Amino acid sequence: MISVNVKFIDGNVDSLTVSGHALYANPGKDIVCAGVSAVVVGGVNALDPYDSYVKVTVNDESISFKAIKVEKESQIILNTILVQLETIEKSYKKFIKIFK
């Protein structure tokens, strides 16, 4: 299962971490993993201009977004990532879980 852990401070996204594997289908055919990967990679690319506001950490098992400073545009992107992941969770509850 993919786990998404989100922490808020004063209504703003402070951190968002995505880890695990959906195991919806065999590797290369897993549409849940593909969807989550697309959302996360798109988010990383969108946040690139705001790297002084959000730190992105990637390792073998997870990717984390940590707000360094609250800034309107980066918060919009972090919230967009969250909404997109929530949309995937609605259809594939057995394979992705968001913890707030």
TIDOKE-461553 format. One record per residue: residue number from 1; x, y, z of N, C-alpha, C in turn. Coordinates in pm, whole numbers. Example, Ala and Ser with C-alpha at 12.3 -4.5 7.8 and 13.67 -1.06 7.14 Angstrom:
2
<lumkol: 1 | nu: 1319 | nv: -569 | nw: 780 | cau: 1230 | cav: -450 | caw: 780 | cu: 1320 | cv: -330 | cw: 780>
<lumkol: 2 | nu: 1285 | nv: -225 | nw: 708 | cau: 1367 | cav: -106 | caw: 714 | cu: 1290 | cv: 3 | cw: 787>
end
This chain:
100
<lumkol: 1 | nu: 84 | nv: -118 | nw: 0 | cau: 0 | cav: 0 | caw: 0 | cu: 88 | cv: 124 | cw: 0>
<lumkol: 2 | nu: 44 | nv: 226 | nw: -70 | cau: 112 | cav: 355 | caw: -69 | cu: 58 | cv: 434 | cw: 50>
<lumkol: 3 | nu: 149 | nv: 490 | nw: 128 | cau: 112 | cav: 575 | caw: 242 | cu: 152 | cv: 718 | cw: 212>
<lumkol: 4 | nu: 60 | nv: 808 | nw: 243 | cau: 87 | cav: 950 | caw: 229 | cu: 65 | cv: 1012 | cw: 366>
<lumkol: 5 | nu: 170 | nv: 1069 | nw: 422 | cau: 161 | cav: 1133 | caw: 553 | cu: 171 | cv: 1283 | cw: 533>
<lumkol: 6 | nu: 69 | nv: 1355 | nw: 583 | cau: 64 | cav: 1499 | caw: 566 | cu: 53 | cv: 1564 | cw: 703>
<lumkol: 7 | nu: 134 | nv: 1667 | nw: 724 | cau: 126 | cav: 1745 | caw: 847 | cu: 99 | cv: 1889 | cw: 809>
<lumkol: 8 | nu: 13 | nv: 1952 | nw: 889 | cau: -25 | cav: 2091 | caw: 868 | cu: 17 | cv: 2175 | cw: 988>
<lumkol: 9 | nu: 52 | nv: 2299 | nw: 961 | cau: 74 | cav: 2398 | caw: 1067 | cu: -5 | cv: 2522 | cw: 1026>
<lumkol: 10 | nu: -96 | nv: 2563 | nw: 1113 | cau: -180 | cav: 2680 | caw: 1088 | cu: -250 | cv: 2673 | cw: 952>
<lumkol: 11 | nu: -297 | nv: 2553 | nw: 917 | cau: -372 | cav: 2535 | caw: 793 | cu: -287 | cv: 2523 | cw: 668>
<lumkol: 12 | nu: -155 | nv: 2533 | nw: 683 | cau: -65 | cav: 2519 | caw: 569 | cu: 3 | cv: 2382 | cw: 572>
<lumkol: 13 | nu: 33 | nv: 2329 | nw: 453 | cau: 104 | cav: 2202 | caw: 446 | cu: 247 | cv: 2225 | cw: 496>
<lumkol: 14 | nu: 283 | nv: 2155 | nw: 603 | cau: 419 | cav: 2163 | caw: 656 | cu: 506 | cv: 2055 | cw: 594>
<lumkol: 15 | nu: 449 | nv: 1934 | nw: 581 | cau: 524 | cav: 1825 | caw: 519 | cu: 428 | cv: 1726 | cw: 455>
<lumkol: 16 | nu: 479 | nv: 1659 | nw: 353 | cau: 403 | cav: 1558 | caw: 282 | cu: 503 | cv: 1451 | cw: 239>
<lumkol: 17 | nu: 480 | nv: 1328 | nw: 282 | cau: 571 | cav: 1218 | caw: 250 | cu: 491 | cv: 1105 | cw: 185>
<lumkol: 18 | nu: 542 | nv: 1056 | nw: 72 | cau: 480 | cav: 946 | caw: 0 | cu: 577 | cv: 828 | cw: 3>
<lumkol: 19 | nu: 527 | nv: 710 | nw: 45 | cau: 612 | cav: 592 | caw: 52 | cu: 531 | cv: 467 | cw: 22>
<lumkol: 20 | nu: 602 | nv: 360 | nw: -9 | cau: 540 | cav: 231 | caw: -30 | cu: 509 | cv: 202 | cw: -176>
<lumkol: 21 | nu: 444 | nv: 89 | nw: -196 | cau: 406 | cav: 44 | caw: -329 | cu: 259 | cv: 3 | cw: -326>
<lumkol: 22 | nu: 186 | nv: 35 | nw: -431 | cau: 43 | cav: 6 | caw: -435 | cu: 15 | cv: -143 | cw: -441>
<lumkol: 23 | nu: 92 | nv: -217 | nw: -520 | cau: 69 | cav: -359 | caw: -542 | cu: -68 | cv: -386 | cw: -604>
<lumkol: 24 | nu: -115 | nv: -291 | nw: -684 | cau: -243 | cav: -306 | caw: -754 | cu: -230 | cv: -409 | cw: -866>
<lumkol: 25 | nu: -115 | nv: -409 | nw: -932 | cau: -89 | cav: -501 | caw: -1043 | cu: 60 | cv: -527 | cw: -1050>
<lumkol: 26 | nu: 100 | nv: -610 | nw: -1145 | cau: 241 | cav: -640 | caw: -1164 | cu: 318 | cv: -514 | cw: -1201>
<lumkol: 27 | nu: 447 | nv: -510 | nw: -1165 | cau: 528 | cav: -394 | caw: -1204 | cu: 517 | cv: -367 | cw: -1355>
<lumkol: 28 | nu: 506 | nv: -241 | nw: -1387 | cau: 490 | cav: -202 | caw: -1527 | cu: 345 | cv: -195 | cw: -1571>
<lumkol: 29 | nu: 255 | nv: -249 | nw: -1491 | cau: 112 | cav: -246 | caw: -1524 | cu: 28 | cv: -190 | cw: -1409>
<lumkol: 30 | nu: 95 | nv: -135 | nw: -1309 | cau: 28 | cav: -86 | caw: -1189 | cu: -17 | cv: 59 | cw: -1209>
<lumkol: 31 | nu: -145 | nv: 77 | nw: -1240 | cau: -196 | cav: 212 | caw: -1270 | cu: -201 | cv: 302 | cw: -1147>
<lumkol: 32 | nu: -210 | nv: 244 | nw: -1029 | cau: -211 | cav: 325 | caw: -907 | cu: -71 | cv: 384 | cw: -885>
<lumkol: 33 | nu: 30 | nv: 300 | nw: -895 | cau: 168 | cav: 350 | caw: -881 | cu: 199 | cv: 452 | cw: -990>
<lumkol: 34 | nu: 153 | nv: 425 | nw: -1111 | cau: 179 | cav: 519 | caw: -1221 | cu: 113 | cv: 653 | cw: -1195>
<lumkol: 35 | nu: -10 | nv: 651 | nw: -1146 | cau: -81 | cav: 775 | caw: -1116 | cu: -14 | cv: 854 | cw: -1005>
<lumkol: 36 | nu: 23 | nv: 785 | nw: -898 | cau: 89 | cav: 852 | caw: -786 | cu: 224 | cv: 905 | cw: -830>
<lumkol: 37 | nu: 297 | nv: 828 | nw: -907 | cau: 428 | cav: 873 | caw: -957 | cu: 414 | cv: 998 | cw: -1043>
<lumkol: 38 | nu: 314 | nv: 999 | nw: -1130 | cau: 292 | cav: 1116 | caw: -1216 | cu: 261 | cv: 1240 | cw: -1133>
<lumkol: 39 | nu: 177 | nv: 1226 | nw: -1033 | cau: 142 | cav: 1340 | caw: -947 | cu: 267 | cv: 1391 | cw: -873>
<lumkol: 40 | nu: 343 | nv: 1298 | nw: -816 | cau: 459 | cav: 1336 | caw: -735 | cu: 569 | cv: 1398 | cw: -822>
<lumkol: 41 | nu: 599 | nv: 1337 | nw: -935 | cau: 703 | cav: 1392 | caw: -1023 | cu: 660 | cv: 1527 | cw: -1078>
<lumkol: 42 | nu: 533 | nv: 1540 | nw: -1115 | cau: 483 | cav: 1670 | caw: -1159 | cu: 495 | cv: 1774 | cw: -1050>
<lumkol: 43 | nu: 468 | nv: 1734 | nw: -926 | cau: 482 | cav: 1825 | caw: -812 | cu: 625 | cv: 1868 | cw: -790>
<lumkol: 44 | nu: 718 | nv: 1774 | nw: -801 | cau: 860 | cav: 1806 | caw: -786 | cu: 901 | cv: 1908 | cw: -893>
<lumkol: 45 | nu: 859 | nv: 1883 | nw: -1016 | cau: 894 | cav: 1976 | caw: -1125 | cu: 831 | cv: 2113 | cw: -1104>
<lumkol: 46 | nu: 706 | nv: 2117 | nw: -1059 | cau: 638 | cav: 2245 | caw: -1037 | cu: 702 | cv: 2323 | cw: -922>
<lumkol: 47 | nu: 757 | nv: 2252 | nw: -824 | cau: 818 | cav: 2318 | caw: -708 | cu: 962 | cv: 2362 | cw: -732>
<lumkol: 48 | nu: 1020 | nv: 2322 | nw: -841 | cau: 1160 | cav: 2356 | caw: -868 | cu: 1191 | cv: 2505 | cw: -853>
<lumkol: 49 | nu: 1107 | nv: 2595 | nw: -906 | cau: 1137 | cav: 2738 | caw: -888 | cu: 1124 | cv: 2786 | cw: -743>
<lumkol: 50 | nu: 1066 | nv: 2704 | nw: -657 | cau: 1042 | cav: 2742 | caw: -518 | cu: 1130 | cv: 2663 | cw: -422>
<lumkol: 51 | nu: 1248 | nv: 2621 | nw: -469 | cau: 1332 | cav: 2535 | caw: -386 | cu: 1382 | cv: 2602 | cw: -258>
<lumkol: 52 | nu: 1371 | nv: 2733 | nw: -251 | cau: 1408 | cav: 2799 | caw: -126 | cu: 1292 | cv: 2798 | cw: -25>
<lumkol: 53 | nu: 1175 | nv: 2754 | nw: -70 | cau: 1057 | cav: 2746 | caw: 17 | cu: 1019 | cv: 2603 | cw: 54>
<lumkol: 54 | nu: 1053 | nv: 2508 | nw: -33 | cau: 1018 | cav: 2368 | caw: -9 | cu: 1140 | cv: 2280 | cw: -37>
<lumkol: 55 | nu: 1175 | nv: 2198 | nw: 61 | cau: 1285 | cav: 2103 | caw: 44 | cu: 1226 | cv: 1969 | cw: 1>
<lumkol: 56 | nu: 1278 | nv: 1914 | nw: -106 | cau: 1235 | cav: 1783 | caw: -156 | cu: 1347 | cv: 1683 | cw: -128>
<lumkol: 57 | nu: 1311 | nv: 1573 | nw: -62 | cau: 1407 | cav: 1468 | caw: -31 | cu: 1359 | cv: 1337 | cw: -93>
<lumkol: 58 | nu: 1446 | nv: 1276 | nw: -172 | cau: 1413 | cav: 1150 | caw: -239 | cu: 1510 | cv: 1044 | cw: -191>
<lumkol: 59 | nu: 1456 | nv: 928 | nw: -154 | cau: 1541 | cav: 813 | caw: -126 | cu: 1479 | cv: 690 | cw: -188>
<lumkol: 60 | nu: 1534 | nv: 573 | nw: -162 | cau: 1486 | cav: 450 | caw: -226 | cu: 1342 | cv: 415 | cw: -191>
<lumkol: 61 | nu: 1295 | nv: 458 | nw: -76 | cau: 1165 | cav: 416 | caw: -27 | cu: 1058 | cv: 525 | cw: -22>
<lumkol: 62 | nu: 1100 | nv: 652 | nw: -34 | cau: 1000 | cav: 758 | caw: -19 | cu: 1046 | cv: 888 | cw: -85>
<lumkol: 63 | nu: 951 | nv: 980 | nw: -93 | cau: 979 | cav: 1117 | caw: -134 | cu: 907 | cv: 1207 | cw: -35>
<lumkol: 64 | nu: 978 | nv: 1310 | nw: 9 | cau: 922 | cav: 1401 | caw: 109 | cu: 932 | cv: 1544 | cw: 62>
<lumkol: 65 | nu: 827 | nv: 1619 | nw: 93 | cau: 823 | cav: 1763 | caw: 69 | cu: 814 | cv: 1829 | cw: 207>
<lumkol: 66 | nu: 903 | nv: 1923 | nw: 236 | cau: 902 | cav: 1991 | caw: 365 | cu: 904 | cv: 2141 | cw: 340>
<lumkol: 67 | nu: 801 | nv: 2209 | nw: 389 | cau: 794 | cav: 2354 | caw: 375 | cu: 900 | cv: 2417 | cw: 463>
<lumkol: 68 | nu: 988 | nv: 2494 | nw: 403 | cau: 1090 | cav: 2567 | caw: 477 | cu: 1034 | cv: 2702 | cw: 520>
<lumkol: 69 | nu: 957 | nv: 2760 | nw: 430 | cau: 894 | cav: 2889 | caw: 455 | cu: 757 | cv: 2886 | cw: 387>
<lumkol: 70 | nu: 654 | nv: 2935 | nw: 455 | cau: 521 | cav: 2940 | caw: 396 | cu: 519 | cv: 3049 | cw: 290>
<lumkol: 71 | nu: 481 | nv: 3010 | nw: 170 | cau: 477 | cav: 3101 | caw: 56 | cu: 359 | cv: 3058 | cw: -31>
<lumkol: 72 | nu: 281 | nv: 3153 | nw: -79 | cau: 154 | cav: 3126 | caw: -146 | cu: 166 | cv: 3026 | cw: -261>
<lumkol: 73 | nu: 255 | nv: 3050 | nw: -355 | cau: 264 | cav: 2965 | caw: -473 | cu: 304 | cv: 2821 | cw: -439>
<lumkol: 74 | nu: 402 | nv: 2806 | nw: -350 | cau: 443 | cav: 2671 | caw: -314 | cu: 334 | cv: 2598 | cw: -237>
<lumkol: 75 | nu: 256 | nv: 2670 | nw: -155 | cau: 145 | cav: 2608 | caw: -83 | cu: 36 | cv: 2563 | cw: -181>
<lumkol: 76 | nu: 14 | nv: 2641 | nw: -285 | cau: -84 | cav: 2601 | caw: -387 | cu: -40 | cv: 2470 | cw: -451>
<lumkol: 77 | nu: 87 | nv: 2458 | nw: -482 | cau: 139 | cav: 2335 | caw: -545 | cu: 128 | cv: 2218 | cw: -448>
<lumkol: 78 | nu: 169 | nv: 2235 | nw: -323 | cau: 158 | cav: 2126 | caw: -225 | cu: 14 | cv: 2083 | cw: -206>
<lumkol: 79 | nu: -78 | nv: 2177 | nw: -200 | cau: -220 | cav: 2142 | caw: -186 | cu: -273 | cv: 2074 | cw: -313>
<lumkol: 80 | nu: -224 | nv: 2113 | nw: -428 | cau: -264 | cav: 2047 | caw: -552 | cu: -218 | cv: 1902 | cw: -553>
<lumkol: 81 | nu: -95 | nv: 1878 | nw: -510 | cau: -45 | cav: 1740 | caw: -499 | cu: -138 | cv: 1660 | cw: -408>
<lumkol: 82 | nu: -173 | nv: 1717 | nw: -293 | cau: -259 | cav: 1648 | caw: -197 | cu: -396 | cv: 1619 | cw: -256>
<lumkol: 83 | nu: -458 | nv: 1715 | nw: -323 | cau: -591 | cav: 1694 | caw: -383 | cu: -584 | cv: 1584 | cw: -488>
<lumkol: 84 | nu: -480 | nv: 1584 | nw: -569 | cau: -467 | cav: 1480 | caw: -671 | cu: -451 | cv: 1342 | cw: -608>
<lumkol: 85 | nu: -372 | nv: 1332 | nw: -501 | cau: -357 | cav: 1204 | caw: -432 | cu: -487 | cv: 1162 | cw: -365>
<lumkol: 86 | nu: -562 | nv: 1257 | nw: -310 | cau: -693 | cav: 1225 | caw: -251 | cu: -788 | cv: 1171 | cw: -357>
<lumkol: 87 | nu: -780 | nv: 1223 | nw: -477 | cau: -865 | cav: 1176 | caw: -586 | cu: -832 | cv: 1031 | cw: -621>
<lumkol: 88 | nu: -704 | nv: 998 | nw: -624 | cau: -664 | cav: 858 | caw: -648 | cu: -712 | cv: 771 | cw: -534>
<lumkol: 89 | nu: -698 | nv: 819 | nw: -411 | cau: -740 | cav: 741 | caw: -294 | cu: -889 | cv: 708 | cw: -299>
<lumkol: 90 | nu: -972 | nv: 799 | nw: -347 | cau: -1116 | cav: 775 | caw: -354 | cu: -1149 | cv: 653 | cw: -439>
<lumkol: 91 | nu: -1075 | nv: 631 | nw: -545 | cau: -1102 | cav: 519 | caw: -635 | cu: -1027 | cv: 392 | cw: -598>
<lumkol: 92 | nu: -917 | nv: 404 | nw: -525 | cau: -830 | cav: 289 | caw: -498 | cu: -794 | cv: 281 | cw: -350>
<lumkol: 93 | nu: -894 | nv: 280 | nw: -264 | cau: -874 | cav: 285 | caw: -118 | cu: -792 | cv: 170 | cw: -63>
<lumkol: 94 | nu: -792 | nv: 57 | nw: -129 | cau: -714 | cav: -57 | caw: -80 | cu: -566 | cv: -44 | cw: -112>
<lumkol: 95 | nu: -531 | nv: 54 | nw: -194 | cau: -395 | cav: 63 | caw: -244 | cu: -322 | cv: 191 | cw: -208>
<lumkol: 96 | nu: -394 | nv: 291 | nw: -159 | cau: -332 | cav: 417 | caw: -116 | cu: -413 | cv: 473 | cw: 1>
<lumkol: 97 | nu: -341 | nv: 516 | nw: 103 | cau: -405 | cav: 570 | caw: 223 | cu: -334 | cv: 701 | cw: 261>
<lumkol: 98 | nu: -415 | nv: 805 | nw: 285 | cau: -362 | cav: 934 | caw: 326 | cu: -388 | cv: 953 | cw: 474>
<lumkol: 99 | nu: -282 | nv: 985 | nw: 547 | cau: -290 | cav: 1009 | caw: 691 | cu: -263 | cv: 1157 | cw: 714>
<lumkol: 100 | nu: -357 | nv: 1223 | nw: 782 | cau: -341 | cav: 1365 | caw: 813 | cu: -330 | cv: 1385 | cw: 962>
end
